[in-house]
Amino acid sequence: MDLLYFCAGISGIRDFDTVILINLEQEQEQSMNNIQKFLDNIKSFFKEKRNIAVCVAALMLILAAGVTAFVVHNRNKGKNAELSAAADGIKETVTQTQETQTESQTQETEAPELTLISLETVSEEDSITVNIVDENRKTVKGQDFVVNLMTGSKKDNEKNIKTVQEAGDDIAQQEEKAKEIDAQTYSDKDMDGSVVIKDLSVGTYTVVLCQKEGFALPDAAEATVVKYEVEQDILDKVEEQNEENAKEDMVQRPQEDNSEGGVIVPIKPSEKPTEVPTEKPLEKPTEKPTDTSTEPGTENPGEIPSEPSTDAPTQAPAEPPTKPETTHDGWVEIAGDMYYYENGTACTGWKQIEGIQYYFDDDGILSSELVIDVSTFQGTIDWDKVKASGIEYAMIRVGYRGYGSGKLVKDEQFERNIKEASRVGIKIGAYVFTQAINTQEAVEEASFIVKAVEGYNISLPLAIDVEYANGGNGRGDKHTPSERTAIINAFAKTVADAGYTPMVYASKSWLTDYIDTPNITGICKIWVAQYNDTCTYKGHFDMWQFTSKGSVSGIRGNVDVSAMKKGFLRSLRNGEN
């Protein structure tokens, strides 16, 4: 019977009492069969006419069997009742167990899942912004989060982090624990998912989020507050480009490349401009003068008239030339200004001519210049030929930060390019390819470019090149727009403090989706890259890199070409930002 109980428990059979009753009925049936066999044997015995003594014995046996059957029957009745009760108990136990399991499962189902969150920090020169974000890196709004700020790195604050996190979600207890470890407590009062901590000194800080009901406790975050000042010894940290570190110099150019084939630069029009049309000739020639005067002469022809005329002929004021009235299509030069006509109408705004982008002001005057940007990828450049082709401006790459190692590396052609371009009279600027992961590294990159151009006449901005590296797997490619913008601003402010004009280079898609462009500092100029017939970037920009397939005399292979407005150049000359 114990085996039956065990089997019932294992199998989870609810109607185990039915099984037990079936077993009892089988036992009773077996007993009755045995008695019937005995009676059959007695009948057979009488048929053989055995002795009476044996018959009496048989009768006694029958009586005993009847008594036995009666006893067995009563015993089985008792056992049946007991087993029925036991079955009911087992059934109740099984039911209770099942109910407990169901209740447990229900509780597990009903228990709310914890929302996964993490901390992202953005540091400025004297502040840190802590953003509480979800799995999609969106700020979590509507919650009164509390953070604690500790001086030093995460490694330095391992014990303090545990102390704060063990305080639970009781705010009073959190504040008490924070005081014990000399941490500062800040709350998200406006519940916008961000906590701004101001008036901080230069240094590294650790930020810890206090426990919040319904949210999984995130890891602590680290942030560094830096001064936007040039590191004077930065070049000591810079490596010369070699075979090993050059492997981390693989950049991914903008995707907005709809151009076909290369374009032949220079900037100067390929067609000879037509001259300004001459004045319309008179319809009739003047009459031929007669040999003799038509009026009677004076007595003394050589005598000067006593009363000279006081009326001097007036002269119409000279007007500056305007758009010439001509039906000629193409380039026209007037008073040193260049125009481009189509169907007798001067073009205005951006216009692509023979694969090159030009900008014409509202009066139709050419108001743009072309700029090439070069690096070691262009090899050894013949700058005399570049100058002769009509190129007047160049952005020269100083170097890059390795997308894996994070090391600063000088472009192996930088020194030669900046010396030769300066020698032939090309106006220059410079740029550095970034893979900075924080504002501290952004200041390093700004210091790198400032120290590298020292001693040269810099006419164009110093730019930070922001784009993907290693197929988007570079160390600096995973930033949020706010983090990337903070890096750009740190670079820009450091460059500006050193007396240069800062600029950011990025593709149209990056400026739109991966940089918080409206929050870029106003001192930073915009250099947009989009290889297209037209620039579809909606924001303001100062330079437009319209092709990577330019062809310039003196440069083997393709070269990037940009157009910039002359108004931008004038603002740089005047020291305007």
Secondary structure, DSSP 8 states (H G I E B T S, - for coil): -HHHHHHHHHHT-S-HHHHHHHHHHHHHHHHHHHHHHHHHHHHHHHHTT--HHHHHHHHHHHHHHHHHHHHHHHHHHHHHHHHHHHHHHHHHHHHHHHHHHHHHHHHHHHS---B--EEEEEE-SS-EEEEEE-TTS-B--S---EEEEEES-TTTTHHHHHHHHTTTT-HHHHHHHHHHTT-EEEE-TT-SSEEEE-S--SEEEEEEE---TTB-----EEEEE------TTGGGG-EE--TTGGGG--B---S-B---S-EE--SS-SS--B--------SS------SS-SS---SSTTS--SS---------------S------EEEEETTEEEEEETTEE--EEEEETTEEEEE-TTS-B-EEEEEEE-GGG-S--HHHHHHTT--EEEEEEEEE-TTT--EEE-TTHHHHHHHHHHTT-EEEEEEE---SSHHHHHHHHHHHHHHTTTS-EEEEEEEE---BGGGTSTTSS--HHHHHHHHHHHHHHHHHTTS-EEEEEEHHIIIIIS-GGGS-TTSEEEEE-BSSS----S--SEEEEEEEEE-TT-SS-EEEEEEEHHHHHHHHTT--
